[in-house]
Amino acid sequence: MRHPLLLHSVSYAGLWGQAYLPIDAFLAKAESLGYDGVMLMAKRPHVSPLDYGPAERAHLRAQLAKHNLDHNVLAGYCDLTTGLDRRDIPHKEIQLAYLKELCHLAHEIGIKTVRIFTGYESAHASYPEQWNLVIDTLKEAARHAAEYDVVLGLQNHHDIGVGYEALHDILHTVDSPNLKALYDAWAPALQGVDIETAASKLASHTVHTTIADYQLRPRYKYRPDLINYEPQTPAVVAVPMGEGFIDYSLFLRALKTHGFKGSIAYEMCSPLKGGGSIENLDHCARHFLQWAQTLPK
């Protein structure tokens, strides 16, 4: 089967040195390039719930239809373990209010999947306490998602549950049809994990995956006391698809073999080889569609 191909609006959001397009111009861009749908960044300067009242939501829904963008994801930005150093502030409720409003927004603009994260590990609580906080928050968020007939897609990005075994545990512990995986290859690839094994384990839970390719740039710190250089953690640079170190053919083949039937998005969400001009962004976005034609059917 052919998987719908999406373009993530973060790529044209003016971040990481990239050029900026307002959301209507981005939707027109995605159609002109040949994408089936979009991932919409649910924060400023794109689709923040604060800026999208009834009229703006109706306009956005109409624009998605106008540009024949039928396979879409709303990309949320949450951190479920934030604020553990300030427990007098109801951070869990604040996060849930944002997630509930994302579900409401998605429902009103005709989107069925809302991308979410877990949380970054905090020095202000034990790991088990943070794990339980994430689980409890996700259970409540999934109930809100059910109210709006949307699915929350948990991307393996933040620290809690970023390992594929732990993400699998989260999904089974929450045990809701409204919480699925948005499992990506870049995290396990950077972790040195066998991405075929990881993809095989998460495939049946995964409704969408986001793709970008990377090269590593070695880094060194000069030590004058040794008159030498000390190796540092390598930097990561985004490159056109097929020029990086992630074996996406292997990853996607494992996903498909074990039950993945969802959509695939391309993103440029980091410093990009060649710079952030519109011309380079467009070049990489077109190249992704060409590269996707080489993937196993």
C-alpha positions as CSV (number, residue, x, y, z in Angstrom):
1,M,0.0,0.0,0.0
2,R,1.0,3.6,-0.5
3,H,1.4,5.6,2.7
4,P,0.1,9.2,2.7
5,L,3.1,11.6,2.7
6,L,2.9,14.7,4.9
7,L,5.0,17.9,5.2
8,H,5.6,19.2,8.8
9,S,4.9,23.0,9.1
10,V,7.7,23.3,11.6
11,S,10.0,23.1,8.5
12,Y,8.7,26.6,7.4
13,A,8.2,28.1,10.8
14,G,11.2,30.3,10.9
15,L,13.0,28.2,13.5
16,W,16.6,26.9,13.3
17,G,17.5,29.6,10.8
18,Q,14.8,28.5,8.4
19,A,12.7,30.9,6.3
20,Y,9.1,31.6,7.6
21,L,5.8,31.0,5.8
22,P,2.4,31.9,7.4
23,I,0.1,28.9,7.6
24,D,-2.0,29.7,4.5
25,A,1.1,30.1,2.4
26,F,2.5,26.9,3.9
27,L,-0.6,24.9,3.0
28,A,-0.4,26.2,-0.6
29,K,3.3,25.2,-0.6
30,A,2.5,21.7,0.5
31,E,-0.1,21.2,-2.2
32,S,2.2,22.7,-4.9
33,L,5.0,20.3,-3.9
34,G,2.7,17.3,-4.2
35,Y,2.1,16.3,-0.5
36,D,-1.0,14.4,0.6
37,G,-1.3,16.3,3.8
38,V,0.4,18.3,6.5
39,M,1.6,18.1,10.1
40,L,0.6,21.4,11.7
41,M,2.7,22.9,14.5
42,A,0.3,23.6,17.3
43,K,2.1,26.6,18.7
44,R,3.0,30.1,17.5
45,P,3.7,31.2,14.9
46,H,1.5,28.6,13.3
47,V,-1.6,26.9,14.8
48,S,-1.7,28.0,18.5
49,P,-5.1,27.3,20.1
50,L,-4.8,30.8,21.6
51,D,-5.0,32.3,18.1
52,Y,-7.6,30.0,16.6
53,G,-11.2,30.9,17.6
54,P,-14.3,29.6,15.7
55,A,-13.7,31.8,12.6
56,E,-10.0,30.8,12.3
57,R,-10.8,27.2,12.8
58,A,-13.4,27.2,10.1
59,H,-11.0,29.0,7.8
60,L,-8.2,26.5,8.4
61,R,-10.5,23.6,7.8
62,A,-11.6,25.2,4.5
63,Q,-8.0,25.8,3.5
64,L,-7.1,22.2,4.1
65,A,-10.0,21.1,1.9
66,K,-9.2,23.7,-0.8
67,H,-5.6,22.4,-1.1
68,N,-6.7,18.8,-1.1
69,L,-4.7,18.0,2.1
70,D,-6.7,15.0,3.3
71,H,-4.2,13.3,5.6
72,N,-3.2,15.6,8.5
73,V,-1.8,15.5,12.0
74,L,-1.9,18.3,14.6
75,A,1.5,18.4,16.3
76,G,1.3,19.3,20.0
77,Y,4.2,20.4,22.2
78,C,3.9,19.3,25.8
79,D,6.2,18.3,28.7
80,L,4.3,16.2,31.3
81,T,7.0,16.4,33.9
82,T,7.6,20.1,33.9
83,G,7.3,22.1,37.1
84,L,8.3,19.5,39.6
85,D,10.4,22.0,41.3
86,R,7.3,24.2,41.9
87,R,4.6,21.9,43.2
88,D,2.4,24.7,44.3
89,I,1.6,25.4,40.6
90,P,-0.9,22.9,39.0
91,H,1.4,22.0,36.1
92,K,-0.4,18.7,35.5
93,E,-3.7,20.5,35.1
94,I,-2.0,23.1,32.8
95,Q,-0.6,20.4,30.6
96,L,-4.0,18.6,30.5
97,A,-5.8,21.8,29.6
98,Y,-3.5,22.3,26.6
99,L,-3.9,18.7,25.5
100,K,-7.7,18.8,25.8
101,E,-7.8,22.0,23.8
102,L,-5.6,20.4,21.1
103,C,-8.2,17.6,20.9
104,H,-11.0,20.2,20.6
105,L,-9.0,22.1,17.9
106,A,-8.2,18.9,16.0
107,H,-11.9,17.9,16.0
108,E,-13.0,21.2,14.7
109,I,-10.6,21.4,11.8
110,G,-11.2,17.8,10.8
111,I,-7.9,16.2,12.0
112,K,-8.0,12.7,13.7
113,T,-4.5,12.5,15.2
114,V,-2.8,14.8,17.7
115,R,1.0,14.3,18.3
116,I,2.1,14.5,21.9
117,F,5.2,13.9,24.0
118,T,5.9,12.5,27.5
119,G,8.3,14.5,29.6
120,Y,11.9,15.5,30.1
121,E,13.5,13.8,33.1
122,S,13.6,16.1,36.1
123,A,16.1,16.4,38.9
124,H,13.3,17.2,41.3
125,A,11.6,13.8,41.5
126,S,12.5,10.1,41.3
127,Y,12.2,8.3,38.1
128,P,9.3,6.1,39.3
129,E,7.4,9.2,40.5
130,Q,7.9,10.8,37.0
131,W,6.8,7.6,35.3
132,N,3.6,7.5,37.3
133,L,2.9,11.1,36.6
134,V,3.3,10.5,32.9
135,I,1.0,7.5,33.0
136,D,-1.7,9.2,35.0
137,T,-1.6,12.3,32.8
138,L,-1.8,10.2,29.6
139,K,-4.8,8.2,31.0
140,E,-6.7,11.4,31.6
141,A,-5.6,12.9,28.3
142,A,-6.8,9.8,26.4
143,R,-10.2,10.2,28.0
144,H,-10.4,13.7,26.7
145,A,-9.3,12.5,23.3
146,A,-12.2,10.1,23.2
147,E,-14.6,12.9,23.9
148,Y,-13.5,14.6,20.7
149,D,-13.1,11.4,18.7
150,V,-9.4,11.9,18.1
151,V,-6.3,9.7,18.8
152,L,-3.3,10.9,20.7
153,G,0.0,9.8,19.0
154,L,2.9,9.5,21.4
155,Q,6.2,10.4,19.7
156,N,9.5,9.0,21.1
157,H,11.1,12.3,21.7
158,H,11.2,13.3,25.4
159,D,13.3,11.4,28.0
160,I,10.5,9.4,29.7
161,G,9.7,6.4,27.6
162,V,12.1,7.4,24.7
163,G,13.5,3.8,24.7
164,Y,11.3,1.5,22.6
165,E,10.8,-1.0,25.4
166,A,9.6,1.8,27.7
167,L,7.3,3.3,25.1
168,H,5.8,-0.1,24.6
169,D,5.3,-0.3,28.4
170,I,3.6,3.1,28.4
171,L,1.1,2.1,25.7
172,H,0.2,-1.1,27.4
173,T,-0.1,0.5,30.8
174,V,-2.4,3.3,29.7
175,D,-4.2,0.7,27.5
176,S,-6.5,3.1,25.6
177,P,-7.7,3.0,22.0
178,N,-7.1,6.8,22.0
179,L,-3.4,6.5,22.7
180,K,-1.2,5.2,19.9
181,A,2.5,5.5,18.9
182,L,4.1,8.0,16.5
183,Y,7.3,6.0,16.4
184,D,10.3,7.5,14.7
185,A,13.7,6.1,13.6
186,W,16.0,9.0,14.6
187,A,15.9,8.4,18.3
188,P,16.8,4.7,18.3
189,A,19.4,5.4,15.6
190,L,21.1,8.1,17.7
191,Q,20.8,5.7,20.7
192,G,22.6,2.9,18.9
193,V,19.6,0.7,19.1
194,D,18.7,-2.0,16.5
195,I,16.0,0.0,14.6
196,E,14.6,-3.1,13.0
197,T,13.9,-4.7,16.4
198,A,12.5,-1.5,17.7
199,A,10.2,-0.9,14.7
200,S,9.0,-4.5,14.8
201,K,7.9,-4.1,18.4
202,L,6.1,-0.8,18.0
203,A,4.7,-1.3,14.4
204,S,1.2,-2.5,15.4
205,H,0.8,0.5,17.7
206,T,2.1,3.1,15.3
207,V,-0.3,5.3,13.3
208,H,2.2,7.8,12.0
209,T,6.0,8.3,11.7
210,T,8.0,11.4,11.1
211,I,11.2,11.3,9.0
212,A,14.3,13.3,8.7
213,D,17.9,12.3,7.8
214,Y,21.0,13.3,9.6
215,Q,24.8,13.3,9.6
216,L,27.0,13.5,12.7
217,R,29.6,16.2,13.0
218,P,32.4,15.4,15.5
219,R,33.1,18.0,18.1
220,Y,36.2,18.7,20.2
221,K,37.1,21.0,23.1
222,Y,40.7,22.3,23.4
223,R,42.5,21.4,26.6
224,P,45.4,23.9,27.0
225,D,46.8,21.9,29.9
226,L,47.3,18.9,27.6
227,I,47.9,20.9,24.4
228,N,45.3,18.6,22.9
229,Y,41.6,18.2,22.0
230,E,39.0,16.4,24.1
231,P,36.2,14.6,22.1
232,Q,32.7,15.9,22.8
233,T,29.2,14.5,21.9
234,P,28.8,14.9,18.1
235,A,26.5,17.5,16.7
236,V,23.6,16.5,14.4
237,V,23.0,18.2,11.1
238,A,19.9,17.5,8.9
239,V,20.7,16.5,5.3
240,P,18.5,15.6,2.3
241,M,17.0,12.1,2.5
242,G,19.4,9.3,1.8
243,E,22.5,11.3,2.6
244,G,22.4,10.5,6.4
245,F,23.2,7.6,8.6
246,I,19.7,6.3,9.4
247,D,18.6,3.2,7.4
248,Y,15.0,4.2,6.7
249,S,14.5,1.4,4.2
250,L,15.1,-1.1,7.0
251,F,13.1,0.8,9.5
252,L,10.0,1.3,7.3
253,R,10.2,-2.3,6.0
254,A,10.1,-3.5,9.6
255,L,7.2,-1.2,10.4
256,K,5.2,-2.4,7.4
257,T,5.9,-6.0,7.9
258,H,4.6,-5.9,11.4
259,G,1.4,-4.0,10.7
260,F,2.0,-0.3,10.2
261,K,-0.6,1.3,7.9
262,G,-0.2,4.9,8.8
263,S,1.1,8.2,7.3
264,I,4.7,9.4,7.0
265,A,5.7,13.1,7.5
266,Y,8.9,14.9,6.5
267,E,10.3,17.5,8.7
268,M,13.2,20.0,8.7
269,C,13.4,20.7,12.5
270,S,17.1,21.4,13.1
271,P,20.0,23.2,11.4
272,L,19.9,22.1,7.8
273,K,22.8,21.4,5.4
274,G,22.7,24.1,2.8
275,G,21.0,26.7,5.0
276,G,17.4,27.7,5.7
277,S,16.5,29.6,2.5
278,I,13.1,28.9,0.9
279,E,15.0,27.5,-2.1
280,N,16.8,24.9,0.1
281,L,13.7,24.0,2.1
282,D,11.8,23.5,-1.2
283,H,14.7,21.4,-2.6
284,C,14.8,19.1,0.4
285,A,11.0,18.8,0.5
286,R,10.8,17.8,-3.2
287,H,13.7,15.5,-2.7
288,F,11.9,13.7,0.1
289,L,9.0,12.9,-2.3
290,Q,11.4,11.6,-4.9
291,W,13.2,9.5,-2.3
292,A,9.9,8.1,-1.0
293,Q,9.3,6.6,-4.5
294,T,12.2,4.3,-3.9
295,L,10.8,2.8,-0.7
296,P,9.6,-0.8,-0.6
297,K,5.9,-1.1,-1.4
